[in-house]
Amino acid sequence: SLTELSLRWCRQRSLVTTTLVGHTNLAQLKESVKFFTDKEPLSDEIMWEVDRVHMRNRLPIFSSNHVGKDWEGSGEIGETIP
């Protein structure tokens, strides 16, 4: 689920010091706690795919047009300064 991916990704990123979550019922809270405390880390491949999506879409209004769909570590990544 997107909730699981999000919470486990946040847990594995050393620079993420706080994760804000919102719940409308106790079942959602229990689910989030389960995902956040799961001992099994996401694979390096999944972490890399999430990072690639993030690098392409950090600030879409300023995103670079030089990143191809198949970006594998070369080319321009990042926002241009207006």
N, C-alpha and C positions, 0 to 999 in steps of 0.2 A: 504494500500500500504506500501511498505518498507520505502518509504520516510516519510509517516505519522508516522509509528511506531518509526522510528529512531528519528525524531524531537520531538515527544511527550515524548519518553523515556528520551532524553537528558534534556528536560525541567523539568522533575520530579526528576532528580538526583541532589541533592544539591551540590555535589562535582564537577559537570560539570559546569564550569564557562564560557566556550566559545564553541559555536557550529559553525563549519565551513561548509558552504554549497557552492555548485557550480551550476550555471545554464547556460543554453545555450539560453534561451529565457525568455521573460517576463511572459509567462503563468506558467513556472516552478517556477519562483520567487514568483508569487502570490500564487501558491499552497503551497509552503513551508511556507510562512508567515501565511497563513490560518491554517495550521497544527500546527505551532509553537505557535500560539496565541489562539488556541482552548481552551476554558475554561474547558472542560470535561477531567479529568485525566484518564489515562489508569487504568484499574482495578488492584488490588493487584495481582491477579492471572496472568495476562499478564506480569506485571513487574517481578514477580518471575520466570516465564518461560524464559524470556529474560535473566535474571541473571543466570539461570541454564545453558543456552547455552553458555553464556560468560565464566562462571567458567570452563566449560569443554574445551573451545577452545581459551583461552587467548593467549597462545603461544604453538601451537600444537607441535612444535619441542620438548618442554620440558614438555608437559602435562602428568599428572598422568594416569596410566593405571588402577587405583583402583576406578574409578568412574563408577558406573553402569548406564545403560540406565534409570533406574527407580530411580535415586538418589533423596532422599527426605530429605536431611539435615544431613545425617550421612555418614561417610566414608572419604576418603582423597580427598581433592580438592586443586588444586594448582600445580605449576610447581616445579619439582625437580631442585635443583641447580646442574649444571654440574660440 
